[in-house]
Amino acid sequence: MASGKINVSVENIFPLIKKFLYSDHEIFLRELVSNATDATLKLKHLTSIGEAKVEYGNPIIEVKIDKEGKKLHIIDQGLGMTSDEVEKYINQVAFSGAEEFLEKYKDSAKDSGIIGHFGLGFYSAFMVAEKVEIITKSYKDEPAAHWTCDGSPEFTLVPHDKTERGSEIILHIAEDSLEFLEEYKIRELLTKYNKFMPVPIKFGTRKETIPVPEGAAEDVKPEEIEVDNIINNPNPAWTKQPVDLSDEDYKKFYHELYPMQFEEPLFNIHLNVDYPFNLTGILYFPKMGADLQLQKDKIQLYQNQVYVTDNVEGIVPEFLGMLKGVIDSPDIPLNVSRSYLQADGNVKKISNYITRKVADKLKSLFNENRKDFEQKWNDIKIVLEYGMLSEPKFYEKAGDFVLYPTTEDKYYTLAELKENLKDNQTDKNGKLVVLYASNKDAQHSYIDIAKEKGYQVLLLDSPIVSHLIQKLEADNDNLTFTRVDADHIDKLIQKEEETISKLSDDEKEKLKASIETVVPKENYTVQLENLDSNASPFIITQPEFMRRMKEMSASGGGGMFGMGNFPDMYNLVVNTNSELATTILNSPEDAQKDLVKQALDLAKLSQGLLKGEELTAFVKRSFETLK
């Protein structure tokens, strides 16, 4: 028997490990299962190249709870270790690694360095155990070894009679960590961190019913057998080639990742790259409303099939944070708690690759089945519009597949839009005016007026649309977007012909003055226009610039400072050629006021601006006229 003292200068290294090294105690299980997986896969490699002259077989990893003995066992059938290797890897390498680590990071150990690279994974066991044993038998023809340590620098190392290859780690769970002897807790951790580990993990057993053979008597009861309860899927979809997966497989895997998601994803993007870094994964576009809030089911990051984190900021461009799915890369540098990224050049490269890959996939979906893509547009547009604003590389490619729908359910790309609108919607200054509505119902009357003129109106209703059109205008000469209710249609797209006014300049001045005595100046600017005599007498419009700035300010950034708090400003466009204008002009003062009030309320009503007390008074007044 050998016993000894691990050569450490930090006497109280174990309390330090417990305190500093891992902010999250539960990850001890992930680390120990990861070590068992590594030992198994290394054996697989050595047998495949003929270096280990043993049968690889079908090894599994087993996690067992012994509640009465207050023990947790993690058993593998991997490489195993000889007594010398235990001495080297457990007592020297890992410990000096732990010590060096603590020396280097004792002030900031929560957020630096890399666990696996220091060989520290094993020592995470002492976060929950007061004593740890290793019983291990190497694949080499040497006796098994038994190492014990009680969380002080003393250890014992003795031979053992274990005959099967592999290692068994026994954790004697400390009083403050007894939750890790509860079956539900271990199942929860294995499901969280080890759900897709590449070696089968057994946790208990379960009953399985054997189907009754055909032709058996009717009263034969189906037989139940006890089988290993394998809690992971060692070959998840992202480790396979896209050609080997059907649409059904992708959907099935989506529900495996997110068991609480009942909606089907719209489509997926399979990532697979081996140069200049390794990365695989599957991203899913879920159904997305106009809500920009990021979902709770986030993209999950794995390292060689071990779950790391769902905090993928930096790896995945921000706009794709709204997607779901998995990314697996051994090349992502992680810190000690494996939950924050190190600032690293590779990370930016990975982010750029994902952006490019998503753009290419969207382009091919659009080209392969445009009809289907158009039908899904409303569910994905918010992600794509956000991407255009936040990622220049995505914006460059977006022209190929980003769509601009009309209120008539036609879908144009930007190039098609320009081509289709240029003959009819170019104004006298050579500017192409793209009319849009943000709400089909609220702006119905304005859309109607535009259609009567033969104009097409887009329906752009996402919350960031004002930012997007600002960018499109900046990047496209002689293109301007304006909402249909920003002015009278003849002013929105000005053509050469002028409509002559029925009223003289003096009559116009008088009309304006009498209207301004009734219309509140702080909200309305009265504008007299010579319009077609059939056009509405009073039209309320909201100037594009002011409204757009307010919207941009409200949706964050891009607007003028503090404009979100500005009162809403409107123009009241009065058609001087309407019969009502002449009637107001020729009526006594009291009657003028009543007519203006009623006409203003009607205009407000058509814009959805007549509310509360004003609406009640208007309804009452209207009933009076029916008597």
ABEGO torsion letter per residue (X at the ends): XBBBBBBBABAAAAAAAAAAABABAAAAAAAAAAAAAAAAAAAAAAAAAGABBBBAEBBBBBBBBBAAAGBBBBBBABAEBBAAAAAAAAAAAAAAAAAAAAAAAAAAAAABEBAAAAGAAAAAAAAABABBBBBBBBABBBBBBBBBBAGBABBBBBBBABABBEBBBBBBBBAAAAAAABAAAAAAAAAAAAAABABBBBBEBBBBBBBBBBGBBAABBBBBBBBBBBABBABBAAABBAAABBAAAAAAAAAAABAABABBBABBBBBBBAOABBBBEBBBBBBBBABABBBABBBBBBBGGBBABABABGABBAAAAABBEBBBBAABBBBAAGABBBBBAAAAAAAAAAAAAAAAAAAAAAAABAAAAAAAAAAAAAAAAAAAAABAAAAAAAAAABBBBBAAGBBBBAAAAAAAAAAAABBAAGBBBBBBBABAAAAAAAAAAAAAAGBBBBBBABAAAAAAAAAAAAABBGBBBBBAAABBAAAABBBABBBBBABBAAAAAAAAAAAAAABBAAABBBBBBBBBAABBABBBBBBAAAAAAAAAAAAEEGBBBGAAABBBBBBBBBBAABAAAAAAAABBAAAAAAAAAAAAAAAAAAAGABBEAAAAAAAAAAAAAAX
